[in-house]
Amino acid sequence: MTGRGRDDQGPPADRESPVGQPVIRGEPEVAGDEAVGFDPSDPESLELAADVVRRFSQNTAGADDNVFMLRGAAACAALVRGEGSYKAAAERAGGEATVAFIRKWARVHDLPRSVRRYVALGRIAPTAAKHIARVSGEARFLLAWATLDHGLTVREVRAAASRVNEGMSVEVALAEVGVELGQLTVSLEPDVYRELRRRAALDDVDPSEVVEAALVDYFDRI
């Protein structure tokens, strides 16, 4: 990319909304009235979170779907916040809720809203989200969008995340699983497609350069 829009630091790569709150799960098209929130400062809510985490670790808390898993992740994050540590959260939950289990799912709850939304809608598998959450910063977005655009398997996401955490760039890590970072297929109305091709031909550039320049200008203005 030749530009990054108005914010050179990029969008926040961590959760901005309160821990435990059903921001995505509360959207009507996702879960509607089924959304459950957890308040780390409320003893009763924390008790509910502990129960959800315990049953979630045993996969008996409800249907095995994406919203159910996000609810479990929210309970993990709230329990950690309320108890003060992963170890204390695991002891409070009991059952099969280990420190490693709670840490993995609490990280999923910490993903930015734009990524969590695709998890809730079933576009990114929760098991893949666990590995996306293992990396930090801009790498989270790049790995998530590559997963969406190229249909990466959970194994491929895990391999890419591991390489990034070992110090490899996201671009190279994705190339290792056969993905070109930034490659995206778009569908355009015929009139827009015709003009794009015409402008690219007159400027003697690839159509992707015209699209990129237009997007940079758009992001600079919003």
N, C-alpha and C positions, 0 to 999 in steps of 0.2 A: 504494500500500500504506500502511496506517496504522501498521505496525510492521515491525521487521527481525529479530525474534527476539532471541536472547540475545547475539549479537555484532553490535554496531552497525557494525563495520568490514566485515562480510560475509566470505564465504569467500575463501581465498587465490586470486588470479587467475593465479598462475604455478605452474610445476611444483614439487612439494615432494620427489619421489623423486629419487634420484641420476641424473645425466645419463647417457644411454646404456642404462640398465637397462630390460628389457622388462616393465614393470609391467602395462600393459594387454595388450600383445602376448603375454604369458605366460599369460594366463587361458585355461583349456581351451576355453571356448566361442568364443574369438577365434582363437588360433593353436596352443595346446598346445605340443607339443615342437618346433615349428618356430621358436619365438622365439629371436632372436639378440641377445645383449647386447654392449655395447661399453664398455670401461674406458679412459677417457682417460689413465690413468696407466700403462697396460700397453703397451709398445712393439708387441708382437704383435697385441694387440687394436686398437691404433691403426692398424696396417698394414691389418688387415681392414676397419676403418672407411673408410680411404682408398680401398680397392678397391671397397667397396660404394657410396660416394659417386660415384666415377668411373663405375661401371656404371649407377647410379641416374640420373645426369645424362644418360646415353645411352639410358636405358630398356631396358637389356639385362640387368638383375640378376635378373629373374624375372618372374612373372606381374604384369600391370598391375592390381593390386587394392589395397584400402585397407591391408591389413596390410603388403604390400610397400612402400607409400609411407611408412607409419609407421616401418618399419625403416630406410628411406633417411633419414628425418628424424632418427632417433636417431643414425645414423652421422654425419650433418652436424653435429649438436650435439656429439657426442663428439670429432670431429675438430677443431672450433673450440676446444673446451676444452683438448684435448691440444696443439694447435699455438700457441694463444695469441691468434689473430686470424683473421678471416674471410679475409684475404689469404693468410696462411700456409696455411690449410686448403685454399684453392682451388689454391694452388701444389702442395701435397702430393698432392691428389687428381688433378689434371691432367684431361685429356679436355675435356669440355664443362662441367665444374663451375666456374662463375663465382662471384665473390663474392656477387652478387645471388641466384643460385640457392641457395647454401649458407645465406645469411642467411634467406631465406624459409622454407626447410624446417627450419632449426634453431629458428625461432620456433614452428613447429607442434609440435615436440618439447617446447617450453617451456609449451604450453597445460596448464591444470589437468586432472587425471585425469578428472573428470566429463565434460569436453568431448572429450578424446582417446578415451574409451570409445565415444562415438557415432560417431567417425570410423572406429574399428576395426570397428564393427558395420555400417558402411555407411549409417548414418542421416544423417551429414554427409559430404559429398564432401570428399576431401583438398584439392582445389583451392579449395573454399569455406573450409576450415579455414585455408588460407594467408592469406586476407583477414581472418578472425576474429582470427588471431594478430597482425595489424598494429595492432590497437587494444589498449589496456591497461586494467587494473583491472576494475571491474564491467562495463564495456562489453563485455568478452569474453563474459561469461556471457549478458548480455541479447541480444547479437547471435546467439550460438549457439542459445539457446533459441527465439528468433524464427525462426531458420532451420529448426529442428525442427518447430515448431508451425504454421508457415505455408508450408513447402515452398519457401523462397526459392531462386531460382536463383543460380548462381555470380556472374552479372552483377549481380544485386540485392544480394548480400552485398558484392561489391566496391564498388558505388556507396555503400552505407550506411557501410562502413568508411572510405571516402575522406571522406565528409561528417563523420564523427565526428572524424577526424584533422584536419579543417579547423576544428574547434571547435564543430560542431553537436552538440546533445544526441542520445543514442541514440534517444529517443522521437521527435524531429523527423526524424532521419535515416531511421528506419523508416517514418514516415508518408509520406515522400517516395517510398517504394516500395510504398505501399498497405497497410502493416501497422500495426495498433494494438498498441502495446507492452503486454504483460500479458494480452492476450486469449487464452484457452485453452478448448478444448472438452473436457469431461470426461463420462465415462459412469458412472452410479451405479446401484446396486441399487434396485429399485422402492421398497422400504421406506425407504431413505435419501433417495431423491428425493422421496417423499411428505412425509417429515418436514421436509426442507429447504424445500419450498414452503410448508408449513403455518407453520413458524417465520417465514419471510420475510413471509408475509401478516399474521400476528399482530403483528409488529414494524413493519409498513409500510415494509419496506426491500426492495431488490433482492436476489435470491438470492446474487449475487456477494458482497455485504457479509457475509452469514452465513458463506459459505465462507471469505472472507478472515479474518474474526474467529476462526474455528475453526482455521485454519492458523497464524495468529500465535500463538495459545495453544499449539498443538501444538509449534511450533518453539521456544517459550519453555521448554517442559518437557523437551526432549531435549538 
